[in-house]
Amino acid sequence: MDSLIEGFRKALILIAGLDPELLGIIFLSLKVSGLALVISTFAGLPAGALIGFKKFPGRGFIISLFNTFMGLPPVVVGLFVYLFLSRSGPLGFLGLLYTPSAMVIAQIILALPIITALSHAAIIKIDPIVKQAAFTLGATPLQASIAVVKEARYGIMSAVIAGFGRVMAEVGAILIVGGNIANYTRVMTTTIALETDKGNFELALALGIILLIISFAINIGLYFIQKRGLLQTGN
């Protein structure tokens, strides 16, 4: 018990003292996950909207595929990305393996299905009357679609936050493709795993506390977004 209390005390000292190593790991984590989220959002939202608005052959299969990929095992994603980026792989000439770029690619693959599927779900839940009213007022098909997306904005924001939560908490895929290299590809989750194995609980606890704070903030943000959406729907 005393060792646990001492570990927490040292962890809080690291956080309060803005330890350079700690900050470097946190900033790299936010940089990698943030970039992956931005790319996933810019690709996932149009894809979700397209699937929601257009009817085409194979649409049901694509929806089922995205829903299935929402639960992709991170280690499997890491394995496939590793095989593609390794020297003997089809993209080995790019030299991306064991770099932050490889980590971003892995996290995009994990976040994209979540954002696409949840955005699609948010869009199709909007009452068709919204689109019909837009057409009645003389809107073009594009303008009518934008009106529907605006109505679904809270659900879409929830999708983006869910995607961010997925990539921030991920460890398996980025450990495989990033290599957990100190001062280069070592992020919060992989550092926690490594430092725990080494018995360096101070740094692991400090990063764990930061990660919990970020996760808590994400969930609080998601709660208020959903609550605001429900209130507006009620009005």
N, C-alpha and C positions, 0 to 999 in steps of 0.2 A: 504493500500500500504506500509506504514511504517513497519507494522508487517511482511509483506512478505519479505521486504528487510532485516529486522533484522533476520528473520529466515534463509535466505540464508547466511547472515554474520556468524551466529553461526554455521551453517552447514559447511561452509568452514573452520572455526576455528577447528572444530572436525576433519576434514580431514587433515588439515595441521599439527595439533598437534598429529596425529596418536593415536587418542583416543583408549584405550585398548578394550573397549566394541565394538566399531566400527570394529576394526581389527579382533576381535574374531568372529564376525558375518560374516564378509567377508570371512575369512579363512574357516569357516565351510561351507559356501555356495559353495565355490570353491572345497572343499574336497568332499562334497556330490555329486555335479553336475559333477565334474571331474571323480569320480569313476563310476557313472552311465553312463557317456559317454564312458569310456574305455570299460566297460562290454558290452554296447550296440553296440559299434563298432566291438569288437571281435566276437560278435554273429551275428550282422546285415550284415557285409560285406560278410562273407562266405554264408549266407542265400541268399543275393541278387545275388551273383555270381552263386550259385547253380540254382536258379530260372532262371537266364539269360542264362545259358549254357545248362541245361538239360530240356528235354521235357518228361513229365510224366503225368499220369492221375490226373486231379484236379489242374493242374498248373495255369490255368486261374482263377480258384476260389481263389487260394492262393494269386495270384497277386492282385485281386480285394479286398481281405480281408486286405492285408497290406496297400493298397491305402486308404481303408475306415478307418483303424485304425490310419492313419496319423492325422485325425481330432478328435481323442478321446477327449471327455470333461474331463479335469483334475479332476473335482469333482466326476465324475462317477468312474474313476480309483481309486481315493482315497477311495471311498465308498467300492469298491470290495476288495481292499487290506486290508482295515480296517476289513471287515467281515472275511477275511481269517486269519488275524493275531490276531483277538480278542480272548479272553479266550475261548469262545464257538465255535470258528472257527476251521477248520481242521489243521491250523498251529499255533494255539494258544500256544501249548506247547513250541514253540521256544522262546517265550517272546520277540518278536521283536517290538511289537506295542509301539509307542511313543519313538522310538529310531532312530538314524541316518540311521541304516540299513533299516528300514521300508521306510524311505524317498528315499533311493537309489533304492529300489525295485519299488516304484511308478514311479520314474523318468525313470527307465529302460523301463518300460511298455510304457511310453510316447515317449521315444526317439527311441526305437528299430524299430517300424514300419516306422518311417521317414528315418532312415539310410538304412534300408533294401530296401524300395521302391525306394528311390532316387538312391541308388547304382545300383539296378537292371535297372533303367531307363538309367543310365549313361553307363552301360555295353552293353545294347542292341542297343544303338545308334552308337556303333563303327562299322565301315564298316566291313562286313564279309571277305573282302579281307585280312585284318590283320591276321585273323586266318588261312586262306588258305595259305598265304605267309609263315607263321610259319611252317605249315605242309610241304610245299614245301622244306623248308630248313632243314627238318629232325627232327622237334620238336615233342616231345611226346604230347599227349592230355593235360597233365598238363602244360607243357611248353607253349603250344599254348594259353591255358586259361590265364596263367600269362601274356603273351604278350598283350592280350586283356585288362586285368585289368590295365596294365601299361598305355595303351592308354586312358583308362577311368579315370585315376588318379585324374584329375581336377574335374570331376563330382563327384567322390567319396569323395574327400576332401570337396566339397561343401555340400555333404550329411552329413558329420560329423559335419561341422560347423552349419548346420541347426539344427541338433540334439542338439548341445550344446546350441544354442539360445533358443530352446524349454525348456530345463530343467532349464536354468538359470532364465528364466522369469516366471516359474511356481509357483503358490501359492496355488491353491485349494487342490490338492492331498496331498502335503506335510504338509499342515495345518491340514488336517484330520488325517493322519497317524503319524505325528510327534508331534502333540500337542502343538507346538510353546513354548517349555519349555526353559526358560532363561538359557543361558550358556550350552545348551545341544542340542536342536533341533531347535533353533531359527535362521533362515537364513534371508537373505536380504529382500526377498519379503514378508515373513510373519511378519517380524519386521516392515516394512513400513506400512502394514495394521494395526498392533496393535498400533504403536506409533501415527498414524494419528487419530485413534479412541480416544486415550488418550489425544490428543492435543499437544503431544511432537513433534512439527514439525521439530525441529533442527536435531534430529537423523534420522527422516524419510526422510528429504531433503538430508542429507548427504549420506544416503544409496541409495536414488534415483539418486543422481548425480553419484555415483560409478557404479550403475547398468546401467545407461545410457552410461557411458564411456565404460563399458564392451560390451554392446550391439552395440555401435558405432564401437568399435574395431572389433567385430565379423563381422559386415556388411562390413566394409572396407576390412577385410581379404577375405571375400567371393567375393567381387567385384574384387579384384586384382587376385584372383585365377581364377575366370571365365574369366577375361580379358586376362590373360596369356594363358589360355586354348584356347580361340578364336584366339589369335595371332599365337599360335603354329599350330592350325588347318589350319589357312590361309596359313602358310608357307608350 
